[in-house]
Amino acid sequence: MEEAREYSTVNTVKTKMRMASLMLVFPVFASAAQAADGACDTPVGKDFTSAPPSQVALSAARLDGMIDALDESKLEVRALLVLRDCKLSLERYKDGLSRQYNHSMWSVTKSFSSTLVGALLHQGKLKSVDLPIADLVPQPSRLNDNDWDKAKQISLKNVMQMSSGLNYKHDPCCHPIYDPLNDRLAFALSPPFIAPPGTRFNYSDADVSMTGAVIAAVAGNDLLSFGKATLFEPLQMSNYEWMFRDRAGRYPGGWGLRVRPMDMLKLGQLYMQQGEWNGKRIFDASYVQEATQPGPNKSYALHWWIGDAKFAGTPYFYASGFKGQRIFVFPAWHLVVALVASVDDEKTLAGIVVRGVIDAVAKGTDADTGSDAVLKKKEAAGFHGSIQAKQANQDAPRRF
């Protein structure tokens, strides 16, 4: 439920990786034609096909250095997967875990919800994200007319950009928005305005609760059922759950989802492929640009975070969840990274991973099969980090 802040300054990271000066110029977000180069050339089933890093121009030696840095940090990493050109090039889990475990996504759920909005637009059920909330959902019985008037002023785009203008103080521990005994839509609309809609970014799980309510109302189904028919089943995701339904019967749009790391990669790859999967269109190609266009906060779009292109050497965007859950999408590199963790120090963790993949791409011409073999042994050894972050019930990995 807590987003990561931009981690451009990661000079506290201690790593064995030899970081080269990246005197490279990378293209901006891939066009539809470029993205096709990173698309899957055969249908994807339950899991991606594996290929050693050297086959997809990644430096296994640099990925190995990233693994060493993570091991030295002793951070609680539970899964790290790297996909390039639709080939799984790195797959490492914590010792005792495997592909079939699902994990709590926390606020990565928001980016799944954004994708369901894109699907509604493609299906013609939703005409525009600029429509007011009041035009898209019925008035909750527990909400008075004065509070409902706010829904006439706030658009779906406003809440997806976290700019409703309503008062909200983020507290992932104890805020009443997380209490399933509340009607979250009614609760989200209860506070007063502190800024005009669309003018001020304020990270808010009340705002994304409105996103979730809109999806369910427009789809005519709950988030889990609509997600299953529209996204999870077409992409052959498995072992997924959506938790914490509220008293109005709505699943939270911003948290509560559990998926496998392999299926986190699928979400990123779906954006790489401009919304098409195994010949089926999930959302329009134009939604990739719409979903990654920043709003009042230049680092936040439609429930996707925008990475620092100067830091990475190329534009990228990512889904971010409390305690270190991430899906990184680098369109120009045809690269997707899934990270699952339970840490307090998210910046250090994300810094090691992003710097590691940057280096692996930059040194991809140095790829060799000997390094592939060394990395494969490291993968099999697994992570052995220690749990330092406070654990909630949903933190435990689950296998079905």
C-alpha positions in Angstrom: 0.0 0.0 0.0 3.0 2.2 0.2 4.8 3.4 -2.9 8.5 3.7 -3.3 9.9 7.2 -3.8 12.3 7.7 -6.7 15.6 6.3 -5.9 18.0 8.2 -8.1 20.4 8.6 -5.2 21.6 5.2 -4.3 25.1 6.0 -3.2 24.6 4.1 0.0 24.4 0.8 -1.9 27.4 -1.4 -1.3 27.9 -3.7 -4.2 30.6 -5.9 -5.7 29.5 -4.9 -9.2 32.0 -3.0 -11.3 29.8 -0.2 -12.5 31.0 1.0 -15.9 30.4 4.6 -17.1 27.3 4.3 -19.3 28.3 6.5 -22.2 25.3 5.3 -24.1 22.3 7.0 -25.6 19.2 4.9 -25.5 16.0 5.6 -27.4 12.8 6.9 -25.8 9.7 4.7 -25.3 9.5 2.1 -28.0 7.1 2.7 -30.9 4.6 0.0 -31.8 7.0 -1.2 -34.5 10.0 -1.3 -32.1 8.0 -3.0 -29.4 7.2 -5.9 -31.8 10.9 -6.8 -31.6 10.5 -7.5 -27.9 7.2 -9.4 -28.3 6.8 -13.1 -27.8 7.3 -14.9 -31.1 5.3 -18.0 -29.8 2.2 -18.2 -27.6 2.9 -17.9 -23.9 1.3 -20.5 -21.6 1.5 -20.7 -17.8 5.2 -19.8 -17.7 7.7 -18.1 -20.0 10.3 -20.0 -21.9 13.8 -19.7 -20.4 17.0 -18.7 -22.2 20.4 -18.0 -20.8 21.4 -14.3 -20.7 24.0 -14.6 -23.5 21.2 -15.5 -25.9 19.4 -12.2 -25.3 22.4 -9.9 -25.1 22.6 -9.7 -21.3 25.8 -10.0 -19.3 25.4 -13.0 -17.0 28.6 -11.8 -15.2 26.9 -8.5 -14.3 23.7 -10.2 -13.2 25.8 -12.4 -11.1 27.3 -9.3 -9.5 23.9 -8.1 -8.8 23.0 -11.4 -7.1 26.2 -11.1 -5.0 25.2 -7.6 -3.9 21.8 -8.7 -2.9 23.3 -11.6 -0.9 25.7 -9.3 0.8 22.9 -6.9 1.8 21.1 -9.8 3.6 17.8 -8.2 2.5 14.7 -10.4 2.5 14.4 -11.0 -1.3 11.8 -13.7 -2.1 11.9 -13.6 -5.9 13.8 -11.8 -8.7 13.0 -12.6 -12.3 14.4 -10.9 -15.5 12.7 -11.2 -18.8 14.2 -10.0 -22.1 12.7 -10.4 -25.6 10.1 -12.6 -23.9 12.8 -15.0 -22.6 13.2 -15.7 -18.9 16.9 -15.0 -18.3 17.1 -14.9 -14.5 14.8 -16.7 -12.0 15.9 -16.8 -8.4 13.7 -17.5 -5.4 14.3 -17.5 -1.7 15.4 -21.0 -0.5 12.3 -23.1 -0.1 10.1 -21.1 -2.4 9.3 -21.8 -6.1 7.4 -20.5 -9.1 4.1 -21.7 -7.7 4.0 -19.5 -4.7 2.0 -16.3 -4.8 2.9 -13.2 -2.9 1.1 -10.1 -1.6 1.4 -7.3 -4.2 0.4 -4.5 -1.9 0.3 -1.4 -4.1 1.4 -3.2 -7.3 -2.3 -4.0 -7.3 -2.9 -0.4 -8.4 -1.1 -1.1 -11.8 -3.3 -4.2 -12.3 -6.3 -1.9 -11.7 -5.0 0.6 -14.2 -4.8 -2.3 -16.7 -8.4 -3.1 -16.1 -9.4 0.5 -16.8 -7.5 0.1 -20.1 -9.5 -3.0 -20.8 -12.8 -1.2 -20.1 -11.8 1.5 -22.6 -11.0 -1.1 -25.2 -14.3 -2.9 -24.7 -16.2 0.4 -25.1 -17.7 0.1 -21.6 -15.8 3.2 -20.5 -15.8 6.2 -22.8 -13.1 8.2 -21.2 -11.1 8.6 -18.0 -12.1 12.2 -17.9 -15.7 11.4 -16.9 -16.7 12.4 -13.3 -16.9 9.7 -10.7 -20.6 10.4 -10.2 -21.3 9.5 -13.8 -19.7 6.1 -13.4 -20.8 4.7 -10.0 -24.2 4.9 -8.2 -24.3 7.0 -5.1 -23.6 5.0 -1.9 -26.6 4.8 0.4 -24.4 5.8 3.3 -23.2 9.0 1.6 -25.1 12.3 2.0 -25.8 14.6 -1.0 -23.2 17.1 0.0 -20.4 14.5 -0.1 -21.8 13.0 -3.3 -21.5 16.5 -5.0 -17.7 16.0 -4.7 -17.9 13.0 -7.0 -19.4 15.3 -9.6 -16.2 17.4 -9.5 -13.6 14.6 -9.5 -12.8 12.6 -12.6 -11.6 9.1 -12.9 -8.3 10.5 -14.3 -8.0 12.7 -11.1 -8.1 9.7 -8.8 -5.9 7.5 -11.0 -3.3 10.3 -10.8 -3.8 10.7 -7.0 -5.1 14.2 -7.4 -8.7 14.2 -6.2 -7.9 17.2 -4.0 -9.6 15.5 -1.0 -7.9 15.5 2.3 -6.0 12.2 3.1 -3.0 11.3 5.2 -1.4 8.1 4.2 -1.0 5.6 7.0 -0.6 2.0 5.8 -0.8 0.7 9.3 -3.9 2.1 10.7 -6.0 4.2 8.3 -9.8 3.3 8.4 -9.8 3.0 4.6 -8.3 -0.5 5.1 -11.1 -1.6 7.4 -13.3 -4.0 5.4 -16.3 -3.1 7.7 -16.4 0.3 5.9 -17.9 1.2 2.6 -14.6 2.5 1.1 -16.2 4.5 -1.7 -18.4 6.4 0.8 -15.5 6.8 3.2 -13.2 8.1 0.4 -15.6 10.9 -0.5 -16.2 12.0 3.1 -13.1 14.3 3.7 -13.2 18.0 2.6 -11.3 19.4 -0.4 -7.9 20.9 0.3 -7.1 21.6 -3.4 -9.0 21.7 -6.7 -9.2 18.3 -8.4 -6.3 17.6 -10.8 -4.0 20.2 -9.3 -2.2 18.5 -6.3 -0.7 15.1 -6.0 -1.3 13.3 -2.7 -0.6 9.6 -2.4 -4.0 8.2 -1.4 -5.5 4.8 -1.0 -8.9 6.6 -0.8 -8.4 7.8 -4.4 -7.6 4.3 -5.7 -10.6 3.0 -3.8 -12.6 5.2 -6.1 -10.8 3.7 -9.1 -11.7 0.2 -7.9 -15.4 1.2 -7.4 -15.5 2.6 -10.9 -14.0 -0.5 -12.5 -16.6 -2.8 -10.7 -19.5 -0.5 -11.5 -18.7 0.0 -15.2 -17.8 -3.7 -15.7 -21.0 -4.8 -13.9 -18.9 -7.3 -11.9 -16.5 -7.3 -8.9 -12.8 -6.7 -9.5 -11.8 -10.3 -9.0 -14.4 -11.7 -11.4 -13.8 -9.0 -14.0 -10.0 -9.4 -13.6 -10.3 -13.2 -14.0 -12.3 -12.9 -17.3 -10.4 -10.0 -18.7 -6.8 -10.4 -17.6 -5.9 -13.4 -15.4 -7.4 -16.1 -17.6 -6.4 -14.7 -21.0 -2.8 -14.4 -19.7 -3.0 -17.9 -18.1 -2.1 -16.5 -14.7 -2.5 -19.0 -11.8 -2.7 -19.0 -8.0 -4.0 -15.5 -7.9 -6.2 -14.1 -5.1 -7.9 -10.7 -4.3 -8.4 -10.1 -0.6 -10.1 -7.6 1.7 -13.6 -7.1 0.2 -15.5 -4.3 2.0 -19.0 -4.1 3.4 -20.3 -2.9 0.1 -18.9 -6.0 -1.6 -16.1 -4.2 -3.4 -12.5 -5.4 -3.5 -9.9 -2.7 -2.9 -8.5 -1.2 -6.2 -5.1 -0.4 -4.6 -4.1 -3.5 -2.6 -5.1 -7.0 -1.7 -4.0 -8.8 -4.9 -1.7 -11.8 -4.7 0.0 -13.2 -7.8 3.1 -15.3 -8.8 6.2 -13.4 -9.7 6.0 -15.1 -13.2 2.6 -13.4 -13.6 4.0 -10.0 -12.5 6.3 -10.4 -15.6 3.3 -11.1 -17.7 1.7 -7.7 -16.8 4.9 -5.9 -17.8 5.2 -7.9 -21.0 1.6 -7.1 -21.9 2.6 -3.4 -21.9 5.7 -4.2 -23.9 3.3 -5.8 -26.5 1.0 -2.8 -26.6 -1.9 -4.6 -25.0 -2.0 -7.7 -27.1 -1.5 -11.2 -25.7 -1.4 -14.5 -27.8 -3.4 -12.8 -30.5 -6.0 -11.3 -28.1 -6.2 -7.6 -27.5 -6.6 -6.7 -23.8 -6.3 -2.9 -24.2 -5.6 -0.5 -27.0 -2.0 0.2 -27.9 -2.7 3.9 -27.2 -3.3 3.1 -23.6 0.4 2.5 -22.9 1.1 6.1 -23.6 -2.0 7.3 -21.7 -1.2 5.1 -18.7 2.4 6.3 -18.5 1.7 10.0 -19.0 2.5 11.9 -15.7 0.0 14.1 -14.0 0.5 16.7 -11.3 3.4 14.6 -10.0 5.9 14.1 -12.8 6.8 10.7 -11.4 3.2 9.4 -11.3 0.8 8.5 -14.1 -2.4 6.4 -14.1 -1.4 4.2 -11.2 2.1 3.6 -12.7 5.3 5.3 -11.5 7.6 6.9 -14.0 11.3 6.2 -13.5 14.2 8.6 -13.9 15.4 8.3 -17.4 18.7 10.1 -16.7 19.4 7.7 -13.9 18.7 4.6 -16.0 19.9 5.8 -19.4 16.4 5.1 -20.9 12.8 5.9 -20.0 11.0 3.3 -18.0 8.0 2.9 -15.8 7.2 0.6 -12.9 4.6 -0.7 -10.5 5.5 -0.3 -6.8 4.3 -2.0 -3.7 5.0 -1.7 0.0 8.1 -3.6 1.3 9.8 -3.9 -2.1 7.3 -5.3 -4.6 8.2 -4.1 -8.1 7.5 -4.6 -11.8 10.0 -2.6 -13.9 9.3 -2.1 -17.6 12.1 -0.9 -19.9 10.4 -0.6 -23.3 13.4 0.3 -25.4 15.4 -2.6 -23.9 12.5 -5.1 -24.3 13.1 -5.8 -20.6 10.8 -6.6 -17.7 11.9 -7.3 -14.1 9.7 -8.7 -11.3 10.9 -8.3 -7.7 9.3 -9.6 -4.5 10.6 -8.8 -1.1 9.8 -7.9 2.5 12.1 -5.1 3.5 12.1 -1.7 5.2 14.9 -0.3 3.0 13.2 -0.3 -0.4 15.5 2.3 -1.9 18.6 0.2 -1.4 17.0 -2.9 -2.7 15.5 -1.2 -5.8 18.8 0.6 -6.4 20.8 -2.7 -6.5 18.3 -4.3 -8.9 17.9 -1.4 -11.3 21.7 -0.7 -11.4 22.3 -4.4 -12.0 20.0 -4.7 -15.0 21.4 -1.4 -16.4 24.9 -2.8 -16.2 23.8 -6.2 -17.7 22.3 -4.4 -20.7 25.2 -2.1 -21.1 27.7 -5.0 -21.0 25.5 -7.4 -23.0 28.1 -7.7 -25.7 30.4 -9.3 -23.2 28.0 -12.1 -22.7 29.5 -15.6 -22.6 28.2 -19.1 -21.9 30.7 -19.7 -19.0 29.1 -16.8 -17.1 25.7 -18.3 -17.9 26.6 -21.5 -16.1 27.9 -19.6 -13.0 24.7 -17.6 -12.8 22.6 -20.7 -13.1 24.3 -22.2 -10.0 23.7 -18.9 -8.1 20.0 -19.1 -9.1 19.7 -22.7 -7.7 21.3 -21.6 -4.4 18.5 -19.2 -3.7 18.2 -16.1 -1.5 18.8 -16.4 2.2 18.0 -12.9 3.4 16.7 -12.2 6.9 13.3 -10.8 7.7 13.6 -7.4 9.3 10.3 -5.7 8.2 7.3 -6.2 10.4 5.2 -9.0 9.0 1.5 -8.9 8.4 -0.7 -12.0 7.7 -0.7 -11.3 4.0 3.1 -11.2 3.8 3.6 -15.0 3.9 4.1 -16.6 0.5 1.5 -19.2 -0.4 1.5 -22.3 -2.5 -1.6 -24.0 -4.0 
